[in-house]
Amino acid sequence: MNRPSEQSPVGGLRARLHTIIFEADTPAGKAFDLALLGAIVLSVGAVMLESVAQVRTRFGHALHVAEWAFTLLFAGEYVLRLVAVRRPLDYARSFFGIVDLMALLPSFLSVLLPGAQTLLVVRVLRLLRVFRILKLGHLLGQAEVLLTALRASRPKITVFLGTVLTIDIIMGAVMYMVEGEENGFDNIPRSMYWAIVTMTTVGFGDITPKTVYGQLIASVLMVMGYGIIAVPTGIVSVELAAATRQRPDTQACPGCGTQGHDLDARFCKRCGTALDWKGP
């Protein structure tokens, strides 16, 4: 049975907000997540429609108003998330906290920099709101499993990428020596670019070996590329299987909002807050 913190009574306002906003296994939490999901879909739809010239000409003002309405709605939701956790700064620095903030910034930056062409690129960041969908039920658990597998694979992937880069440097230098400037391999960096393109089996064809020895080296590098591509897939697959067996919990930490704790965890793995905390 969960025991409340001595700092606050059971059923405090912040505890109720935390249950509604962060937990998806209660009727109120499910209703909040479904409403948020709908708002995200409509917001992304408005952004997509605004990019169509004919639609923007006829409904540009309405889409602009809707855009700001959604921005204010998400801003209010972001403030409520900070209020609902015991350590707001920890949540603000978490992955979803940063995503929530980045989803708001383009609209406010457009006020300071009206008409700036670069903001058309920054507006794409609003589509990151869709990742809030991952906070819903079983999808959240699967997202946490994937993140756990990627974190566990990081050392092996780092070594793998270092090995591939070393091969590309060596093969680039060899091809620069074999082919030379007259065949398009006019420097080692450009030859490295060719080696990377060849090893990844992309094959743009903008630089191709002309000599027999160069073509032989290219053939070896292409065959090697097929084997190398399978290495990171196998590494992540093994870690993904191990992470799936761990079955992380979907309960959100009352302190910082972190999710994906072990089923028997009593304290948050990120900030140390008791997972049964019920304070305001």
N, C-alpha and C positions, 0 to 999 in steps of 0.2 A: 504494500500500500504506500503511495507517495506521501511524504511528509513535507509540509510547507516550510519555508524558511522562517526563522524567528524574526526576520526584519519586516515582515508584512503578513497580513491576514490572507487566508485562502479566498480566492474569488476577487482579488484586487483588479482594478481597471487594466493595468498593464498585463496581468496574467490572462484576462479575458481577451485583450487585444492580441496577445501572443498566440492564443489558441485559435482565434479566428484567422489571423493573417498567415501564420507559419504552419499550422497543422491542417492536414487534409483529411483526417480520419474522423471528423465531427461534421454534423449537418451544417453548422455555421461556416466551418472552414471550407467545406466542399462548395457551398454557395458562393463564398468569397472568391475562391479560385476559378469557378466557372464564370462569374461575372468579370473577373480580371482577364480571363482567357478571351471572352467576347470582346472586351475593350481593346486588347492587343490586336486581335484579328481585324477589327474595324479600323484601328489606327494605322496598321500596316497597309490595309486596303486603300485608305485615304492617301497615303504617301505614294502608292503605286499609281492611283488614278491621276494624281497631280502631275505625274511625269508624262501623261498623254496630252499632247498639245490641244486636241479638239476638246477634251474634257476640261482642261485647265482654262480654256477660253470661255466656256459657258458656265462652269461651276467653280472657277478659281477662288472667288470670295468665300463661298460656302465651305470649300475644302480647307481654306486658310483658317476660318473660324473653328472648324472641327479639329484641325490640327492643334490649335492652342487649347481647345477644350480638353482634348486628350492629354496634352502636356500638363495642364493644371491638375487634372485627375491623377496622373501618375506622380506628380510632385507631392500631392497630398498623401498618396499611398506610401511614397518614400519616407515622408515625415512620420507617418504612423508606424512604419517598420522600425525606425530609429527609436521611437517612443516605447515600442513593445518589448524591446530587448534591454537587458540589464547593462550591457556594455555597448552603447551605440557606435563608438569608434571602431570596435572590433568588427561589427557587422558592416560598417561603411568601407572597411578595408578588405572584406571578404569578396569572393568572386562575384556572387550575385549582387552584393552591395555596389560594387564598381559598375556592373552592368546596369543596375537601376539608375545610377547617377549619369552614366554615359548616354542613356536613353533620353535624358532631359536636356543635356547641354546644348545640342544643336539648335533647338528653338530659341533658347536664351542668347546664344551667341549671334543668331541672326539679327537680333535687335541692335547689337553693337556694330555688326558688320553687314549692313543691308546690301544685297546685290553682289556680295563676294562670291565669285565663281567656285572657290574652293569649298564653300559650305555645301554645294551640291554633292560633293563627295562625303562630307562629314554627315550629311543627313542619312546616309546609308546605315550609320550606326544605330539609328532608331529601330532597325529590323532586329537588333539584339534583344529587343523586348520579348521576342518570341521564345527565348530561352527560359523565360519564367514559367513556360508550360511544363518544364522539367520538374517543377515543384509539386506537380500533381501525382499523388499516389505512387503506383508501381513505376511510372516513368522516372520519378526521382531516384528510386532505388537503383534502377538500371543505369542512370547517368552517373551515380556515385560509384557503381561497380566499374564502369568504363574509366572514370578518372583515377580510381585506385590502380587499375591495371596500367594505365599510362604512366603514373608516377613510379610504379615499381619497375617499369621497363626503361625508365630514363637512363640509368647508368649503362645498360647494355646497348641502348640505341646510340648513346653518346660515343661509345667505343666503336660501334659499327660505322657511324658517320665519319669519325676520324680516320678509320681505315679506308673508307671509300674516297675521302678527300686526298689521302696520301697516294692512293692508286692513280687518281686523276692528275695529281701533280707530276708523278713519275711518267705516266703515259703521255701527258702533254709535252713534257720535255723531250721524250723520245720522238714523238711525231714532229716536233719542231726541228729536230736534228735530221730525221729521215726525209720529210717532205720539203721543208724549207719555205722561204718566203715566196718563191715562184709558184707554189701550189696553194697559196692562201694561208699557210701556217706562218704568218709573218712575225709572231712573237709567242712566248710561252703562255701568257694569260689567254690569248685567243685559242691556242692549242688545247689548253685546259678546258675552255668552253666546249670545244669539239668533243673532248673526252667525256665530259659530263653528259652532253646530249646523246652521245653514242651509248654510254653505259646505261643510261636510263631508258634506252630503246625508243627515244623520241624521234631522233633522226630527222632534223629539219632539212638537211641537204644543202645548207648554205656554204658549208665547207666539207669537201670530200677529198680523201687521199687519191693521188694519181699514180703513184708508184706501186709496184708489186709488193714491196715490203710494207708500205703503208697500208695497203688493202689487207694484207695478212694480219697486221697488228689490229686493224679495225675489226676484222672478223673475230679475233680472239676476244677483244673488248666487248663486242656485242653478245657473244655467247656467255661471257662472264657476267654481263648485266642481267641476263635472265635468272642466273643463280643467285645473284646478290639481291634482287628484288624480293625474293622469297624470305630472306633472313629477318627483316623487321616484322613481317607478317607472323612468322613463327614465334618470335619473341613476345609480341603483344598477345597472341593467342594463348600462350602458356600462362601469362600473368592474368589474362582475362578469365581463364578457367579457374585459377586459384582465387581470384577476387569474387567470382560468382559463388563459390562454396562458402565464403564468409558471410553472405547475406546481411549487409548492413541495415541498421534500423533507419526509418524515415523520420524519427522524431527530431524536431528542431531545437537547438540549444536556446534556453531562455535568455542567455547572456549575450551571445553574438549571432545567433541564427544559423550556426553551422549545422549541417545535416549529414546523415550517413554514418552514425556511430554504430559500434558493435552492439549486438542484441543485449549483452550483459553489461554494457557500460553504465556507470553511475555518474560520471563526470564528463564534461565536454573535453574532447581530445584537443581542442584549439585554445580555449580560454580557461578551462578548469572549473567552470560553473556547474553546480549540481544539476543534473537533468530533471530532477523533480522540484526545482525551484518554482514558487508560485507568487513571487512578490510583485508589488506594483511598480 
